[in-house]
């Protein structure tokens, strides 16, 4: 089976919400694109902030480490997301040194914990479907 047919099988097994027009970073890769569209990045950020305050750079590293590089996050993605989460009241941010505006540390709010739980309930079944599809593909290939 060619890699193109494998990619097609994954795309068919886990339908892409928003279709091809939902372009963005990673959208050309059916796996990374699907994870992004499923809301995994906001969920991961809220999850990591549940462990304690953190800043954008550290959060980017945690996402890339946990996803084994499958979800690459750059500052142009992370910082607008953090600002949106802050505007929505899901996180609260404070400057490490307000007079210098060095690092901005974010912490999870009570509303953010509820949003994390809501996102997890929605993302879980999609992740299960992806795992099952990949297992089927791997089994079919005999690898």
Secondary structure, DSSP 4 states (H G I P E B T S, - for coil): --HHHHHHHHHHHSPPTTGGG---TTTTSHHHHHHHHTTHHHHHHHHHHTTS-EEHHHHHHHHHHHTTTSS---HHHHHHHHHHHHHTTSEEEEETTTTTT--EEEEE-HHHHHHHHHHHHHHHHHHHHHHHHHHHHHHHHT-
